């Protein structure tokens, strides 16, 4: 694999509740974790000094308690929680719950990417200035 590229896999039935994806991927600028809660399991009530968190529900239903007030999120829904807000992740359902948790601090710099029209190009332009490539034809197999 190319240096500077990491790869990991979300475990559909992990042994524990918390699995770092940041380390195997080599991510240094944000936290990235898989959280798996079996029916009835809860995480600790916690907050952060500087890190905001975003939770994406991959499977199941998340009940999240924010300063004691509960909200439900279903598959495909996300929630952002500011650092100072106490939170608790809860699986109040009878189905497993799988989340992707992302955490980071500091201001987003904005778009810093450059796009290329071919692999032969060595200098790019702002992504919005480069047209999207033609879609691939799909086979009828």
DSSP file (Angstrom, degrees, kcal/mol; ACC not computed):
  #  RESIDUE AA STRUCTURE BP1 BP2  ACC     N-H-->O    O-->H-N    N-H-->O    O-->H-N    TCO  KAPPA ALPHA  PHI   PSI    X-CA   Y-CA   Z-CA
    1    1 A X              0   0    0      0, 0.0     3,-0.1     0, 0.0     4,-0.1   0.000 360.0 360.0 360.0 147.5    0.0    0.0    0.0
    2    2 A X    >   -     0   0    0      1,-0.1     3,-1.5     2,-0.1     2,-0.1  -0.292 360.0-104.8 -58.2 136.5    1.1    3.5   -0.7
    3    3 A X  T 3  S+     0   0    0      1,-0.3    -1,-0.1     3,-0.0     3,-0.1  -0.426 110.2  35.4 -62.2 139.4    3.0    5.3    2.1
    4    4 A X  T 3  S+     0   0    0      1,-0.3     2,-0.4    -2,-0.1    -1,-0.3   0.463  98.6 101.6  91.7   2.2    0.7    7.8    3.8
    5    5 A X    <   -     0   0    0     -3,-1.5     2,-0.3    -4,-0.1    -1,-0.3  -0.980  49.4-173.4-121.5 130.6   -2.4    5.6    3.2
    6    6 A X        -     0   0    0     -2,-0.4     2,-0.4    -3,-0.1    19,-0.2  -0.823   5.4-159.7-119.0 161.5   -3.9    3.5    6.0
    7    7 A X        +     0   0    0     17,-0.6     2,-0.3    -2,-0.3    19,-0.0  -1.000  14.2 164.7-143.3 139.7   -6.7    0.9    5.9
    8    8 A X        -     0   0    0     -2,-0.4     2,-0.4    17,-0.1    13,-0.1  -0.897  23.4-133.9-144.2 172.5   -9.0   -0.5    8.6
    9    9 A X        -     0   0    0     -2,-0.3     2,-0.5     2,-0.0    -2,-0.0  -0.998  16.9-125.8-135.3 136.5  -12.2   -2.5    8.8
   10   10 A X        -     0   0    0     -2,-0.4     2,-0.6     1,-0.0     3,-0.0  -0.708  29.8-132.9 -78.1 127.6  -15.2   -2.0   11.0
   11   11 A X    >   -     0   0    0     -2,-0.5     3,-0.7     1,-0.1    -1,-0.0  -0.731   8.2-153.5 -84.8 118.7  -15.9   -5.2   12.8
   12   12 A X  T 3  S+     0   0    0     -2,-0.6    -1,-0.1     1,-0.3     2,-0.1   0.729  92.4  21.6 -68.3 -20.3  -19.6   -6.1   12.5
   13   13 A X  T 3  S-     0   0    0     -3,-0.0    -1,-0.3    23,-0.0    23,-0.0  -0.511  85.1-177.6-143.6  71.8  -19.5   -8.1   15.8
   14   14 A X    <   -     0   0    0     -3,-0.7     5,-0.0     1,-0.1    -4,-0.0  -0.212  31.5-127.5 -71.2 162.0  -16.5   -6.9   17.9
   15   15 A X  S    S+     0   0    0      2,-0.0    -1,-0.1     0, 0.0     2,-0.1   0.893  88.7  32.4 -74.9 -41.2  -15.6   -8.3   21.3
   16   16 A X  S    S-     0   0    0      2,-0.1    -2,-0.1     1,-0.0     3,-0.1  -0.300  82.8-110.9-106.9-169.1  -15.6   -5.0   23.2
   17   17 A X  S    S+     0   0    0      1,-0.2    19,-2.8    -2,-0.1     2,-0.5   0.776  94.4  47.6 -93.5 -31.1  -17.4   -1.7   23.1
   18   18 A X  E     +A   35   0A   0     17,-0.2     2,-0.4    15,-0.0    17,-0.2  -0.955  56.7 175.7-126.4 123.6  -14.7    0.7   21.9
   19   19 A X  E     -A   34   0A   0     15,-2.7    15,-3.0    -2,-0.5     2,-0.3  -0.967  25.0-135.6-132.7 117.9  -12.3    0.2   18.9
   20   20 A X  E     +A   33   0A   0     -2,-0.4     4,-0.4    13,-0.2    13,-0.2  -0.530  23.1 174.8 -70.2 127.9   -9.9    2.8   17.8
   21   21 A X  S  > S+     0   0    0     11,-2.9     4,-1.5    -2,-0.3     6,-0.2   0.567  72.3  73.8-101.3 -18.1   -9.8    3.2   14.0
   22   22 A X  H  >>S+     0   0    0     10,-1.5     5,-2.1     2,-0.2     4,-1.5   0.919  93.9  50.6 -61.1 -47.1   -7.4    6.1   14.2
   23   23 A X  H >45S+     0   0    0      1,-0.2     3,-0.5     2,-0.2    -1,-0.2   0.952 111.5  43.6 -63.5 -53.1   -4.4    4.0   15.1
   24   24 A X  H 345S+     0   0    0     -4,-0.4   -17,-0.6     1,-0.2    -1,-0.2   0.828 118.2  47.3 -64.5 -26.6   -4.6    1.4   12.4
   25   25 A X  H 3<5S-     0   0    0     -4,-1.5    -1,-0.2   -19,-0.2    -2,-0.2   0.712 107.9-126.4 -82.1 -20.4   -5.3    4.1    9.8
   26   26 A X  T <<5 +     0   0    0     -4,-1.5     2,-0.3    -3,-0.5    -3,-0.2   0.733  47.6 166.4  79.8  22.9   -2.5    6.4   11.1
   27   27 A X      < +     0   0    0     -5,-2.1    -1,-0.2    -6,-0.2     5,-0.1  -0.561  12.2 169.2 -74.4 131.7   -4.9    9.3   11.6
   28   28 A X        +     0   0    0     -2,-0.3    -1,-0.1     3,-0.1     3,-0.1   0.550  65.0  59.6-117.7 -13.5   -3.3   12.1   13.6
   29   29 A X  S    S+     0   0    0      1,-0.1    76,-0.4    75,-0.0     2,-0.3   0.547 110.2  16.4-100.2  -7.0   -5.6   15.1   13.3
   30   30 A X  S    S-     0   0    0     74,-0.1     2,-0.3     2,-0.0    74,-0.2  -0.990  75.7-104.4-157.2 158.9   -8.8   13.6   14.7
   31   31 A X  E     - B   0 103A   0     72,-3.5    72,-2.1    -2,-0.3     2,-0.3  -0.674  33.2-177.3 -84.7 143.6  -10.2   10.8   16.8
   32   32 A X  E     + B   0 102A   0     -2,-0.3   -11,-2.9    70,-0.2   -10,-1.5  -0.916  11.4 163.0-147.0 113.9  -12.0    8.0   14.9
   33   33 A X  E     -AB  20 101A   0     68,-2.6    68,-3.2    -2,-0.3     2,-0.5  -0.966  35.1-135.2-138.1 148.0  -13.6    5.1   16.8
   34   34 A X  E     -AB  19 100A   0    -15,-3.0   -15,-2.7    -2,-0.3     2,-0.5  -0.884  24.4-164.9 -94.8 131.0  -16.1    2.3   16.3
   35   35 A X  E     -AB  18  99A   0     64,-2.2    64,-2.9    -2,-0.5     2,-0.5  -0.983   5.3-173.6-120.1 127.5  -18.5    2.0   19.3
   36   36 A X  E     - B   0  98A   0    -19,-2.8     2,-0.5    -2,-0.5    62,-0.2  -0.974   1.9-177.2-124.8 118.2  -20.5   -1.1   19.6
   37   37 A X  E     - B   0  97A   0     60,-2.6    60,-2.6    -2,-0.5     3,-0.1  -0.967  15.5-145.6-118.6 125.9  -23.2   -1.4   22.3
   38   38 A X    >   -     0   0    0     -2,-0.5     3,-2.5    58,-0.2    53,-0.2  -0.373  52.3 -60.3 -77.2 165.4  -25.2   -4.6   22.8
   39   39 A X  T 3  S+     0   0    0      1,-0.3    -1,-0.2    55,-0.2    53,-0.2  -0.208 126.8  10.4 -51.0 129.5  -28.8   -4.3   24.0
   40   40 A X  T 3  S+     0   0    0     51,-2.3    -1,-0.3    53,-0.5     2,-0.1   0.263  95.7 131.1  86.2 -11.1  -29.0   -2.5   27.3
   41   41 A X    <   -     0   0    0     -3,-2.5    50,-2.6    50,-0.1     2,-0.3  -0.444  34.5-169.6 -78.3 150.4  -25.4   -1.4   27.4
   42   42 A X  B     -E   90   0B   0     48,-0.2    48,-0.2    -2,-0.1     2,-0.1  -0.963  14.7-133.2-134.7 152.2  -24.4    2.2   28.2
   43   43 A X        -     0   0    0     46,-3.1     2,-0.1    -2,-0.3     3,-0.0  -0.423  42.2 -79.5 -91.1 176.4  -21.3    4.2   28.0
   44   44 A X        -     0   0    0     -2,-0.1     2,-0.5     1,-0.1    45,-0.4  -0.416  43.0-108.4 -72.1 150.4  -19.9    6.5   30.7
   45   45 A X        +     0   0    0     43,-0.1     2,-0.3    -2,-0.1    43,-0.2  -0.714  62.3 151.8 -72.2 126.5  -21.3   10.0   31.2
   46   46 A X  B     -F   87   0B   0     41,-2.5    41,-2.7    -2,-0.5     2,-0.3  -0.963  32.0-169.9-153.0 167.5  -18.5   12.2   29.9
   47   47 A X        -     0   0    0     -2,-0.3     2,-0.3    39,-0.2    37,-0.2  -0.902  21.0-124.8-148.5 176.6  -17.4   15.5   28.4
   48   48 A X        -     0   0    0     35,-2.6    -2,-0.0    -2,-0.3     0, 0.0  -0.870   9.6-136.7-126.9 158.8  -14.2   16.9   26.9
   49   49 A X  S    S-     0   0    0     -2,-0.3    -1,-0.1    35,-0.0    35,-0.1   0.914  99.2 -10.0 -76.2 -45.9  -12.1   20.0   27.5
   50   50 A X  S    S+     0   0    0     33,-0.1     2,-0.5    32,-0.1    56,-0.3   0.592 106.5  99.0-129.0 -20.9  -11.6   20.8   23.8
   51   51 A X        -     0   0    0     32,-0.1     2,-0.2    54,-0.1    54,-0.2  -0.628  50.3-157.8 -88.7 122.7  -12.8   18.0   21.6
   52   52 A X  E     -C  104   0A   0     52,-2.4    52,-1.9    -2,-0.5     2,-0.4  -0.636  17.3-147.1 -85.1 155.9  -16.2   18.2   19.9
   53   53 A X  E     -CD 103  81A   0     28,-2.3    28,-3.2    -2,-0.2     2,-0.4  -0.949  13.9-162.4-128.1 147.6  -17.6   14.8   18.8
   54   54 A X  E     -CD 102  80A   0     48,-2.8    48,-2.9    -2,-0.4     2,-0.5  -0.997  10.9-160.3-123.6 131.1  -19.8   13.7   16.0
   55   55 A X  E     -CD 101  79A   0     24,-2.6    24,-1.7    -2,-0.4     2,-0.5  -0.956   3.2-167.2-114.8 128.9  -21.6   10.4   16.2
   56   56 A X  E     -CD 100  78A   0     44,-2.6    44,-2.3    -2,-0.5     2,-0.6  -0.971  19.1-135.7-115.1 122.4  -22.9    8.6   13.1
   57   57 A X  E     +C   99   0A   0     20,-2.4    19,-3.1    -2,-0.5    42,-0.2  -0.686  27.4 172.1 -80.5 117.2  -25.3    5.7   13.7
   58   58 A X  E     +     0   0A   0     40,-2.8     2,-0.3    -2,-0.6    41,-0.2   0.823  69.4   3.0 -91.1 -38.7  -24.3    2.8   11.4
   59   59 A X  E    S+C   98   0A   0     39,-1.7    39,-2.3    16,-0.1    -1,-0.4  -0.993 111.1   4.3-148.0 143.8  -26.7    0.1   12.8
   60   60 A X  S    S-     0   0    0     -2,-0.3    15,-0.6    37,-0.2     2,-0.4  -0.374  90.0 -55.0  86.6-161.5  -29.5    0.2   15.4
   61   61 A X  E     -G   74   0B   0     34,-0.3     2,-0.5    13,-0.2    32,-0.4  -0.989  42.2-150.6-127.5 124.7  -30.9    3.0   17.5
   62   62 A X  E     -G   73   0B   0     11,-2.8    11,-2.7    -2,-0.4     2,-0.6  -0.820   3.6-163.9 -94.2 127.6  -28.8    5.4   19.6
   63   63 A X  E     -GH  72  90B   0     27,-2.6    27,-2.2    -2,-0.5     2,-0.5  -0.970  16.3-169.9-102.8 118.7  -30.3    6.9   22.7
   64   64 A X  E     -GH  71  89B   0      7,-2.8     7,-2.1    -2,-0.6     2,-0.6  -0.944  12.2-151.1-114.2 127.8  -28.0    9.8   23.6
   65   65 A X  E     -GH  70  88B   0     23,-2.6    23,-1.5    -2,-0.5     2,-0.6  -0.872  10.6-169.9 -98.2 121.4  -28.4   11.6   26.9
   66   66 A X  E >  S-GH  69  87B   0      3,-3.1     3,-1.9    -2,-0.6    21,-0.2  -0.936  78.2 -25.9-115.5 107.6  -27.3   15.2   26.7
   67   67 A X  T 3  S-     0   0    0     19,-1.9    -1,-0.2    -2,-0.6    20,-0.1   0.851 129.0 -50.1  52.7  36.4  -27.1   16.8   30.2
   68   68 A X  T 3  S+     0   0    0      1,-0.2     2,-0.5    18,-0.2    -1,-0.3   0.299 115.6 115.6  89.7  -8.8  -29.8   14.3   31.2
   69   69 A X  E <   -G   66   0B   0     -3,-1.9    -3,-3.1     2,-0.0     2,-0.3  -0.845  58.5-140.5 -96.2 125.3  -32.1   15.0   28.2
   70   70 A X  E     +G   65   0B   0     -2,-0.5     2,-0.3    -5,-0.2    -5,-0.2  -0.645  21.8 177.4 -93.9 142.1  -32.5   12.0   25.9
   71   71 A X  E     -G   64   0B   0     -7,-2.1    -7,-2.8    -2,-0.3     2,-0.4  -0.967  19.6-136.9-132.7 150.6  -32.7   12.0   22.1
   72   72 A X  E     -G   63   0B   0     -2,-0.3     2,-0.4    -9,-0.2    -9,-0.2  -0.907  16.7-174.6-110.7 138.5  -33.0    9.0   19.7
   73   73 A X  E     -G   62   0B   0    -11,-2.7   -11,-2.8    -2,-0.4     2,-0.2  -0.987   7.9-157.9-128.3 141.7  -31.0    8.7   16.5
   74   74 A X  E >   -G   61   0B   0     -2,-0.4     3,-2.5   -13,-0.2   -17,-0.3  -0.572  44.6 -49.3-111.1 175.9  -31.5    5.9   13.9
   75   75 A X  T 3  S+     0   0    0    -15,-0.6   -17,-0.2     1,-0.3    -1,-0.2  -0.127 126.2  17.7 -47.3 130.4  -29.3    4.5   11.2
   76   76 A X  T 3  S+     0   0    0    -19,-3.1    -1,-0.3     1,-0.3     2,-0.3   0.305  97.5 118.9  89.1  -8.8  -27.8    7.2    9.0
   77   77 A X    <   -     0   0    0     -3,-2.5   -20,-2.4   -20,-0.2    -1,-0.3  -0.652  44.6-161.2 -92.5 149.5  -28.4   10.0   11.4
   78   78 A X  E     -D   56   0A   0     -2,-0.3     2,-0.3   -22,-0.2   -22,-0.2  -0.891   7.4-167.6-125.8 155.5  -25.6   12.1   12.9
   79   79 A X  E     -D   55   0A   0    -24,-1.7   -24,-2.6    -2,-0.3     2,-0.4  -0.993  10.2-149.5-142.2 140.1  -25.3   14.3   16.0
   80   80 A X  E     -D   54   0A   0     -2,-0.3     2,-0.5   -26,-0.2   -26,-0.2  -0.909  12.3-164.9-107.9 135.7  -22.6   16.8   16.9
   81   81 A X  E     -D   53   0A   0    -28,-3.2   -28,-2.3    -2,-0.4     6,-0.1  -0.983  18.2-127.9-125.0 124.7  -21.9   17.5   20.6
   82   82 A X    >   -     0   0    0     -2,-0.5     3,-1.2   -30,-0.2   -34,-0.2  -0.277  31.0-107.3 -65.2 154.6  -19.9   20.4   21.8
   83   83 A X  T 3  S+     0   0    0      1,-0.2   -35,-2.6   -33,-0.2   -32,-0.1   0.864 113.7  50.3 -53.1 -44.4  -17.0   19.7   24.1
   84   84 A X  T 3  S+     0   0    0    -37,-0.2     2,-0.5   -35,-0.1    -1,-0.2   0.598  86.2  99.0 -78.0 -10.6  -18.5   21.0   27.4
   85   85 A X  S <  S-     0   0    0     -3,-1.2     2,-0.2     1,-0.0   -37,-0.2  -0.647  74.0-129.7 -82.1 125.1  -21.8   19.2   27.1
   86   86 A X        -     0   0    0     -2,-0.5   -19,-1.9   -39,-0.1     2,-0.3  -0.511  34.6-178.6 -71.6 140.4  -22.0   16.0   29.2
   87   87 A X  E     -FH  46  66B   0    -41,-2.7   -41,-2.5   -21,-0.2     2,-0.3  -0.963  21.4-165.9-141.1 155.6  -23.2   13.0   27.1
   88   88 A X  E     - H   0  65B   0    -23,-1.5   -23,-2.6    -2,-0.3     2,-0.5  -0.980  16.9-141.7-142.6 131.0  -23.9    9.3   27.6
   89   89 A X  E     - H   0  64B   0    -45,-0.4   -46,-3.1    -2,-0.3     2,-0.4  -0.803  27.3-178.2 -93.9 130.6  -24.4    6.8   24.8
   90   90 A X  E     -EH  42  63B   0    -27,-2.2   -27,-2.6    -2,-0.5     2,-0.7  -0.983  28.5-155.4-134.8 137.1  -27.1    4.3   25.4
   91   91 A X        +     0   0    0    -50,-2.6   -51,-2.3    -2,-0.4   -29,-0.1  -0.860  25.1 163.6-108.6  94.6  -28.5    1.3   23.6
   92   92 A X        +     0   0    0     -2,-0.7    -1,-0.1   -31,-0.3     2,-0.1   0.394  50.4  87.7 -88.8   2.0  -32.0    1.0   25.0
   93   93 A X  S    S-     0   0    0    -32,-0.4   -53,-0.5     2,-0.2     4,-0.1  -0.339  84.9-118.0 -96.4 178.4  -33.2   -1.3   22.2
   94   94 A X  S    S+     0   0    0    -55,-0.1     2,-0.3    -2,-0.1   -55,-0.2   0.346  92.1  77.8 -95.7   4.4  -33.1   -5.0   21.8
   95   95 A X  S    S-     0   0    0    -57,-0.1   -34,-0.3   -34,-0.1    -2,-0.2  -0.821  92.2 -95.1-111.6 152.2  -30.8   -4.8   18.7
   96   96 A X        -     0   0    0     -2,-0.3     2,-0.4   -58,-0.1   -58,-0.2  -0.284  35.7-142.3 -61.3 152.4  -27.1   -4.1   18.6
   97   97 A X  E     -B   37   0A   0    -60,-2.6   -60,-2.6   -37,-0.2     2,-0.4  -0.981  16.1-174.1-121.1 127.5  -25.9   -0.5   18.1
   98   98 A X  E     +BC  36  59A   0    -39,-2.3   -40,-2.8    -2,-0.4   -39,-1.7  -0.989   8.8 178.1-125.0 127.8  -22.9    0.4   16.1
   99   99 A X  E     -BC  35  57A   0    -64,-2.9   -64,-2.2    -2,-0.4     2,-0.5  -0.870  27.3-141.0-123.3 155.0  -21.6    4.0   15.9
  100  100 A X  E     -BC  34  56A   0    -44,-2.3   -44,-2.6    -2,-0.3     2,-0.5  -0.992  25.0-161.7-109.7 123.1  -18.8    5.8   14.2
  101  101 A X  E     -BC  33  55A   0    -68,-3.2   -68,-2.6    -2,-0.5     2,-0.4  -0.926   7.9-174.4-110.7 125.6  -17.4    8.4   16.6
  102  102 A X  E     +BC  32  54A   0    -48,-2.9   -48,-2.8    -2,-0.5     2,-0.4  -0.963   5.4 179.3-119.1 134.8  -15.3   11.3   15.3
  103  103 A X  E     +BC  31  53A   0    -72,-2.1   -72,-3.5    -2,-0.4     2,-0.3  -0.992   9.7 145.5-137.2 144.5  -13.7   13.8   17.5
  104  104 A X  E     - C   0  52A   0    -52,-1.9   -52,-2.4    -2,-0.4     2,-0.3  -0.983  26.5-141.1-163.8 169.7  -11.5   16.8   16.9
  105  105 A X        +     0   0    0    -76,-0.4   -54,-0.1    -2,-0.3     2,-0.0  -0.943  54.2  45.5-136.7 160.4  -10.5   20.2   18.1
  106  106 A X  S    S-     0   0    0    -56,-0.3     2,-0.2    -2,-0.3     3,-0.0  -0.078  88.2 -53.2  94.1 164.0   -9.6   23.5   16.4
  107  107 A X        -     0   0    0      1,-0.1     2,-0.3     2,-0.0    -2,-0.1  -0.482  53.6-111.7 -77.0 142.7  -11.1   25.4   13.6
  108  108 A X        -     0   0    0     -2,-0.2     3,-0.1     1,-0.1    -1,-0.1  -0.591  21.3-147.7 -70.7 131.6  -11.6   23.8   10.2
  109  109 A X        -     0   0    0     -2,-0.3     2,-0.2     1,-0.3    -1,-0.1   0.757  35.4-127.4 -75.8 -25.1   -9.2   25.4    7.7
  110  110 A X        -     0   0    0      2,-0.0     2,-0.3    -3,-0.0    -1,-0.3  -0.595  57.5 -13.2 103.8-171.9  -11.5   25.0    4.7
  111  111 A X        +     0   0    0     -2,-0.2    15,-0.0     1,-0.2    -3,-0.0  -0.479  57.5 160.2 -68.7 123.8  -10.9   23.5    1.4
  112  112 A X        +     0   0    0     -2,-0.3    -1,-0.2     2,-0.0     2,-0.1   0.179  38.9 113.9-125.0  15.1   -7.2   22.9    0.9
  113  113 A X        -     0   0    0     11,-0.0     2,-0.4     0, 0.0    14,-0.3  -0.358  48.2-154.7 -86.8 164.3   -7.5   20.3   -1.8
  114  114 A X        -     0   0    0     12,-0.2     2,-0.3    -2,-0.1    12,-0.2  -0.993  12.2-148.2-134.9 145.2   -6.4   20.3   -5.4
  115  115 A X  B     -I  125   0C   0     10,-3.4    10,-2.0    -2,-0.4     2,-0.3  -0.776   4.4-154.0-116.2 157.2   -8.0   18.2   -8.2
  116  116 A X        -     0   0    0     -2,-0.3     8,-0.1     8,-0.2     3,-0.1  -0.938  17.3-147.5-130.1 148.0   -6.6   16.7  -11.4
  117  117 A X  S    S+     0   0    0     -2,-0.3     2,-0.3     1,-0.2    -1,-0.1   0.672  86.8   9.6 -88.1 -18.3   -8.1   15.7  -14.6
  118  118 A X  S >  S-     0   0    0      1,-0.0     3,-0.8     0, 0.0    -1,-0.2  -0.974  74.1-110.9-152.6 164.9   -5.7   12.8  -15.1
  119  119 A X  T 3  S+     0   0    0     -2,-0.3    -1,-0.0     1,-0.2    -2,-0.0   0.664 112.2  66.8 -70.7 -16.8   -3.1   10.8  -13.3
  120  120 A X  T 3  S+     0   0    0      2,-0.0    -1,-0.2    -3,-0.0     2,-0.1   0.746  79.8  94.8 -76.5 -24.1   -0.5   12.3  -15.6
  121  121 A X    <   -     0   0    0     -3,-0.8     3,-0.1     1,-0.1    -5,-0.0  -0.421  51.2-172.0 -70.6 142.3   -0.9   15.8  -14.3
  122  122 A X  S    S+     0   0    0      1,-0.2     2,-0.4    -2,-0.1    -1,-0.1   0.589  71.9  48.7-109.6 -16.9    1.5   16.9  -11.5
  123  123 A X  S    S-     0   0    0     -8,-0.0    -1,-0.2     0, 0.0     2,-0.1  -0.980  72.3-165.7-124.3 140.8   -0.2   20.2  -10.6
  124  124 A X        -     0   0    0     -2,-0.4     2,-0.3    -8,-0.1    -8,-0.2  -0.434  10.5-131.7-113.7-173.9   -3.8   20.6   -9.9
  125  125 A X  B     -I  115   0C   0    -10,-2.0   -10,-3.4    -2,-0.1     5,-0.1  -0.789  48.9 -62.8-129.6 172.9   -6.5   23.3   -9.5
  126  126 A X    >>  -     0   0    0     -2,-0.3     3,-2.4   -12,-0.2     4,-0.5  -0.354  53.5-119.3 -55.6 136.8   -9.2   24.0   -7.0
  127  127 A X  G >4 S+     0   0    0    -14,-0.3     3,-1.4     1,-0.3    -1,-0.1   0.844 112.3  58.2 -52.5 -38.4  -11.7   21.1   -7.1
  128  128 A X  G 34 S+     0   0    0      1,-0.3    -1,-0.3     3,-0.0    -2,-0.1   0.651 102.8  55.8 -69.2 -12.0  -14.6   23.3   -8.1
  129  129 A X  G <4 S+     0   0    0     -3,-2.4     2,-0.5     2,-0.1    -1,-0.3   0.546  94.1  78.6 -92.5  -9.6  -12.6   24.3  -11.2
  130  130 A X  S << S-     0   0    0     -3,-1.4     3,-0.1    -4,-0.5   -14,-0.1  -0.879  83.6-125.0-104.4 125.1  -12.1   20.7  -12.4
  131  131 A X        -     0   0    0     -2,-0.5     2,-0.1     1,-0.1    -2,-0.1  -0.301  30.2-102.4 -66.2 150.2  -15.0   19.0  -14.2
  132  132 A X        -     0   0    0      1,-0.1    -1,-0.1     3,-0.0     3,-0.1  -0.439  42.6-109.6 -66.2 145.1  -16.2   15.7  -12.9
  133  133 A X        -     0   0    0      1,-0.1    -1,-0.1    -2,-0.1     3,-0.1  -0.313  41.0 -86.8 -71.9 161.8  -15.1   12.7  -14.9
  134  134 A X        -     0   0    0      1,-0.1    -1,-0.1    -2,-0.0     2,-0.1  -0.401  51.1-105.7 -64.1 144.9  -17.5   10.7  -17.1
  135  135 A X        -     0   0    0      1,-0.1     2,-0.2    -3,-0.1    -1,-0.1  -0.357  37.0-104.1 -69.2 153.1  -19.3    8.0  -15.2
  136  136 A X        -     0   0    0      1,-0.1     2,-0.2    -3,-0.1    -1,-0.1  -0.528  33.9-112.3 -76.1 143.0  -18.2    4.4  -15.8
  137  137 A X        -     0   0    0     -2,-0.2     2,-0.4     1,-0.0    -1,-0.1  -0.559  31.7-135.0 -72.4 141.7  -20.5    2.2  -18.0
  138  138 A X        -     0   0    0     -2,-0.2     2,-0.1     2,-0.0    -1,-0.0  -0.801  12.5-129.3 -99.9 139.5  -22.1   -0.6  -16.0
  139  139 A X        -     0   0    0     -2,-0.4    -1,-0.0     1,-0.1     0, 0.0  -0.438  14.1-126.2 -81.9 162.0  -22.2   -4.1  -17.3
  140  140 A X              0   0    0      1,-0.2    -1,-0.1    -2,-0.1    -2,-0.0   0.240 360.0 360.0 -90.5  12.4  -25.5   -6.0  -17.4
  141  141 A X              0   0    0      0, 0.0    -1,-0.2     0, 0.0    -2,-0.0   0.500 360.0 360.0 -64.6 360.0  -24.0   -9.0  -15.5
